[in-house]
Amino acid sequence: MVVGLRAIGAKGPGWLRRGPWAPLAASFCSQGPVGAGRPEPGPRPTSVRQRDGIRSIVLSNPKKRNALSLAMLKSLQSDILHEAESQDLKVIIISAEGPVFSSGHDLKELTDEQGPQYHAEVFRICSEVMMLIQNHSVPVIAMVNGLATAAGCQLVASCDIAVASDKSSFATPGVNIGLFCSTPGVALGRAVPRKVALEMLFTGEPISAQEALLHGLLSRVVPEEQLEEETMRIARKIASLSRPVVSLGKAAFYKQLHQDLRKAYHLTSQTMVDNVALPDGQEGIKAFIQKRKPVWSH
């Protein structure tokens, strides 16, 4: 996997400690339980469990509509970064307690009492979390049951896969309170057609789960009672596959996405060569030829 990722200009397994995330990795990828090293006192605004290669991160502050406060963002960041290079980690699911997936930023943190430096910190950490999801080695799935607005909608749009219940809805309503959803617009504008994104940003009006599915914000919509089952089905399928192959493929997909056609094919052709050279690439090919189930290295 290292050879392949370097060949396409992406980050190899040591990228968290070598690149711009190094200070975060030093704090959050240390030994100990998930979330170790966080300075904020009080109960954690997220909860985490991991089993069979699937890490489930739950936004756990329903009384505040799972607002992406600075504490919530740092907790989410910590949970995503924790042992990110572990071969035992295959997929991450982000979900939430209560009827609201996330209402976005905590507006009490954005008053002039905190000042511009604090505000800059909130938006910086938020942007880092969203980029971290895309740059992570494993797929990240949003499991949405309820309302996702502003930065909450941004979080859904930033995930690789998003599964929602049919009762869910999505909006970027900041314009209605004089705070245009500029940063949510980055993820939204890359997930849905431009005119759909701009209508959501200019009006603040919500769209239904079915509309979100139609426009590409969601991967699929299911009845509420089937949401966890369907999300876990997808997660288990990913977890059953080769981690090096999936990681290589994810990095290449995002790398080629905004290239012109010729460069995209050049990039992905080299990625295919690197993929074939992986032990799991050869194992998968031989298993197919021999009509047996492949045995992955990880």
N, C-alpha and C positions, 0 to 999 in steps of 0.2 A: 504493500500500500504506500509506503514512503516514496518509493521510486515513482509510482504513478502520480501521486499528488504533486511532487516536485516538478514532474514533467509538464503538468498543466499549469504550473505557477500558483498552485494552492498551498495550503498549509499542511505539513505532515503532522505525525502524532505529537511532536514537541512544540507545536505552534503556540499553545497557550502560554508556555513559559518563555518563549523566545520573542514573540511579537508584541504588539501594543497591549495585549491582554496580560502581559507578564505580571504587573503589579497586582492585578486581580487574582491571577492564578496563585500567587504567593500567599494571598489571604484566604482564598476559598478552596484551593485544591490541596489543602494540607490534610494530614491524617486526622481521624476522628469522625464523629457523626456528620451527616449531611447538615450543612449550615454552620459548621464550627468556625469560630473566628469572627462572628458578626458582632459589632460593637453595640448594636441597639439593645436596650433593656426590654423586659417585658415579654409577653407571649409572642411566638413567631407568627407572622401573618400568612405563612404558607405551611403546609404539612407535606411530608414526603414519605413514600414507601417504594421499595424496589423488589421485584421478584421476577425470576425467569427472564432477565435481560430487559424488563420493562420498568422504567422509572415513572411513577405517577406523582406529579406535583399539583397540589390543590391550593388555590387561593382561598384562604380560610378566615376571611373577615367579612362575613355577610352583613353584619350590623352596619358597616360602612360601605355596603354595596361593592365590596372587594375593590375599593378605589386603589389605584396605583400610586399610593403614597411613596415617599422616598424609602421608608422602611420596607414596604411591600416590594418595591423594585429591587432593593438590595437583597432581600430574602430570595426573590425569584432568581436573581442573578447568581446568587450563591448556590442554589439548588441545581441550576443548569450547569454551572462550572464544576461542581463537585465530581471528582474522579472522571472528568470528561473523556480521558484517554483510556479508561478501563475497558478491556476487551469484553468484560461481562455486561457492559451497557450496550443495548441494541436499539432502543427507541425510547423517547420521552413523550409522555402525555401531560398536557396542561389542562386542568379543569377547575371548577369553582364550586364552593358551597353556596346554597341559597338561590333565589330567583334571578339574580343578576350575575352574569359572568364577570363583568367588570364595568364600572361606570366611568373609567378613565382616571385622570389625575384628581387628587384630593384638592379641591379648590381652596380649602383653608390654608394650604401650603403656598398658594400663589397670590396671596394678598401682599400689599407693600410693607407689611410688618416684618416679613422675612427678608425682603430686599432682593436685588437682582442676582447677587452671587448665589444665594440659596436656590433661586429659580433656575439659574443656569445649571446648577448641580442636578436638580430634578430632571431636566430635559436631557442632560448629558447621560445620566445613568439610564434613563428610559431608552435613548437611542442605542446605547451599548447593549442593552438587553435584546432589543429587536435585531440588531446586527449579529449578536451572538447566536441567536436561533438559526439564522441562515448559515453562519460559518461553522456551526457545530458539526461534528463528525457523524452524528446519527440523526435520523429523521425525527422531527418534533411535530406532534399531533395536538391540535386544539380540540377539546371535547366541550361543546358549548350547549348549555341548557338554560336559556333565558336571554336577557338583554346584554348586548355588548356595545358600549358607546365610547366615542372619542378614542383615547389611548387603549381602551378595552377592545375596540374594533381594530385598532392598529395591531394589537397583540394577535388577534385571530388572523389578520391578513399576513402577518409575519411568519406564521407557522407554515411548515411544508405541506401539511394536510390539515383540513378542518372538517370535523363532523359535528352536525348540530341537530338538535331536536326541532320538530316542526313548530314549536312554540317560541323559538328564538327570534330575535330581531336585532338589527344592526343600524347604527347611526353615527354620524360625526356632527353633533349638534352645537359645537362650540361657538359658531357664528351667532347663535341666538343670545348668547350672554357676552358677546363682544370679545371672544377669544377664538379666532379662526383656528381650525384643526390642521395647522400646517404640518406638524410632524406626523400625525396619523395619515395625512395625505400622501406621505412618501410610500408607506406600505400599501395603502388603499389604491393608489394610482398605479402600482405595479401588480395588483391582483385583479383589478376590474378595468373595463374599458374607460378611457379618459372622460367621456361625457357622463358616464354613470358616476364616476368618482366626483366630478365637479358638481353634478346635481346634488349629491349627498353633502358635499362640502359647502355649497352655496346656500342650500335650503335648511340643512340640519334635519331633514325629515327622515324617519327610519324606513328601512326596507325589511321585508319579511324574509324568513329563512329560504323560502322558495325563490324569491327574487335574488337573494344572495347566491343561491346555487346556480341560477340561470346566468348570472353575470360573472361567475368564477371565483367569488369570495370563499365559497364552501366547496368541499369535495363531494359531500352527500348530505341529505336530510332524511332523518328517520323519525318515527314516532318516539315520544319521550321515553316510553318504557323499553325501547330497544336501543337507546343511545349508548349506554355503557357496553352492552353486548356487541354492538357493531363496531364501536371504537376498539374494543379489546380484540375483536376478530382481526382487524387490520394490523393492530400492534403485534399480535402473536405471529401473524404471517411474516411481518418484517423481522421479528426477533428470530424466526426460524432460518433466516437467510444468512449469508456470509457478511459479517461486519465489514471486512476490508473492501469487498465488492460494492456494498451499498454506500460506504463512505466515499469511495472513489467516484461512484456514479453521481452522488449528490453534489460533490464539489464541482465536477465537470459540468453538470446541468446548469448551475448558477453561473459558472464561468462563461459558458457559451451563450447565455441567454441574450445578452445585449451586444453580441458581436455581429458583424455582417456575415452573410451566408458562407462565403468562402473560408473566412477565419474560423467560423464555428465548426465547419466540417474538418478543417485541419486540426483544430484542437481536439475534437472528439475522436477523430481517427487515431491520433496518438494515444488518447486515453484508452481506446479499445486495445491497442497494442500492449499498453501497460497492464490492462486488465487480463489479457491472455497470459501475460507473464506471471501474474500472481499465482501462488500455490492453489488458492481456492478457484481461480479461473481454470487451471488445468484439471483440478479435481472435478469441477462441474462438467467440463467437456468429456472427460473420461467416464464419469458416472452416466452421462446421457448415452454415450456410445455403448457402454456395457449394460445399459438398461437396469441400473441400480440407483439407490438413493445416495446423493453425495454426502460426504462427511466433511463438514467445514472445519477449518482451523479455529475459527472463532464465530 
